Amino acid sequence: MGSEGYELSANVWTWKAALEVIKSLDIISEGKVRQMSYNATGVKVEQDDAHFIGEKIRDKILPKLAPNKRIYSDLSITDEPDDKTLFKDDDDQWKNYSVDHDWLKEFSHFCLRSKGFQIY
């Protein structure tokens, strides 16, 4: 918010895991996190919360993720590269959602430089 054209893209596979990371930081309400999981809702994250998310990801999450690691939506960490396998079995579907170090670093910078953001 506050700067037209300042955007960050995320696909469903990355965003779902990123939301679990955000949820684990306990910064914003469970209801807002739920709203953030749906596209085109227009839900807004205010500047203070966006900056706090960026700081916590930078300070707490990124140190756990060397540039070759990623974090799943269950918050477990792996160094196995994403081979784009689509897991269809109910017991393995969680493996479809992960976010890597580089995307989280970019998201952290986005949050820290933003004046808040809105989900589209």
C-alpha positions as CSV (number, residue, x, y, z in Angstrom):
1,M,0.0,0.0,0.0
2,G,1.2,3.5,-0.6
3,S,3.2,2.8,-3.8
4,E,1.4,1.7,-6.9
5,G,3.2,-1.0,-8.8
6,Y,5.2,-2.2,-5.8
7,E,4.2,-5.8,-5.8
8,L,5.4,-9.3,-4.9
9,S,4.0,-12.3,-6.6
10,A,3.4,-15.7,-5.0
11,N,2.0,-18.9,-6.2
12,V,-0.4,-21.1,-4.2
13,W,2.4,-23.6,-3.4
14,T,4.6,-20.9,-1.9
15,W,2.0,-18.7,-0.3
16,K,0.4,-21.4,1.7
17,A,3.7,-22.3,3.3
18,A,4.5,-18.5,3.8
19,L,1.2,-18.1,5.6
20,E,2.1,-20.8,8.0
21,V,5.3,-19.1,8.7
22,I,3.4,-15.8,9.2
23,K,0.9,-17.6,11.5
24,S,3.8,-19.1,13.6
25,L,5.1,-15.6,14.3
26,D,1.9,-14.8,16.2
27,I,1.7,-11.2,14.9
28,I,-1.6,-11.1,13.2
29,S,-4.9,-12.7,14.2
30,E,-5.9,-16.2,13.1
31,G,-8.9,-14.7,11.3
32,K,-6.8,-12.3,9.2
33,V,-4.4,-15.2,8.4
34,R,-7.4,-17.2,7.2
35,Q,-8.6,-14.2,5.1
36,M,-5.0,-14.0,3.6
37,S,-5.3,-17.5,2.4
38,Y,-8.0,-16.6,-0.2
39,N,-7.1,-14.6,-3.2
40,A,-8.9,-11.4,-4.3
41,T,-10.2,-10.7,-0.8
42,G,-8.3,-7.4,-0.6
43,V,-7.4,-8.0,3.0
44,K,-4.9,-5.5,4.2
45,V,-1.9,-5.8,6.5
46,E,-1.0,-2.5,8.0
47,Q,2.5,-1.0,7.9
48,D,3.4,-1.8,11.5
49,D,2.4,-5.5,11.1
50,A,4.1,-5.7,7.7
51,H,7.4,-4.4,9.2
52,F,7.1,-6.7,12.2
53,I,6.5,-9.7,9.9
54,G,9.6,-8.7,7.8
55,E,11.7,-8.3,10.9
56,K,10.7,-11.7,12.4
57,I,11.2,-13.5,9.1
58,R,14.6,-11.9,8.7
59,D,15.7,-12.5,12.3
60,K,14.0,-15.8,13.3
61,I,13.2,-17.8,10.1
62,L,16.0,-17.0,7.6
63,P,18.9,-17.9,9.9
64,K,17.4,-21.5,9.9
65,L,17.2,-21.6,6.2
66,A,20.6,-21.6,4.5
67,P,20.1,-20.5,0.9
68,N,19.7,-24.1,-0.2
69,K,16.9,-24.9,2.2
70,R,13.1,-24.5,2.2
71,I,10.4,-24.7,4.8
72,Y,7.2,-26.7,4.4
73,S,3.7,-25.6,5.5
74,D,4.1,-27.8,8.6
75,L,7.2,-25.7,9.4
76,S,9.6,-28.6,8.9
77,I,12.8,-27.7,7.1
78,T,14.5,-29.6,4.3
79,D,17.5,-29.3,2.1
80,E,16.0,-31.4,-0.6
81,P,15.4,-29.4,-3.7
82,D,11.8,-29.1,-4.9
83,D,11.5,-31.5,-7.9
84,K,8.0,-30.3,-8.7
85,T,6.4,-33.6,-7.8
86,L,2.7,-33.3,-7.2
87,F,1.8,-35.4,-4.2
88,K,-1.8,-36.6,-4.5
89,D,-2.0,-39.0,-1.5
90,D,-3.7,-37.4,1.5
91,D,-0.8,-38.3,3.7
92,D,1.8,-36.6,1.5
93,Q,-0.1,-33.5,0.2
94,W,1.7,-31.3,2.7
95,K,4.8,-31.8,0.7
96,N,3.3,-29.8,-2.1
97,Y,3.6,-26.5,-0.1
98,S,7.0,-25.0,0.7
99,V,8.8,-21.7,0.5
100,D,12.6,-21.4,0.0
101,H,15.1,-19.1,1.5
102,D,15.3,-16.7,-1.4
103,W,11.6,-16.1,-1.7
104,L,11.3,-15.5,2.1
105,K,14.2,-13.1,2.0
106,E,12.5,-11.2,-0.9
107,F,9.2,-11.2,1.1
108,S,11.0,-10.0,4.2
109,H,12.5,-7.1,2.3
110,F,9.1,-6.4,0.6
111,C,7.5,-6.2,4.1
112,L,10.2,-4.0,5.5
113,R,10.1,-1.5,2.6
114,S,6.3,-1.5,2.3
115,K,3.7,0.8,3.8
116,G,1.6,-2.3,4.5
117,F,0.3,-4.6,1.8
118,Q,-2.9,-5.9,0.4
119,I,-3.7,-9.5,-0.9
120,Y,-5.1,-9.7,-4.4
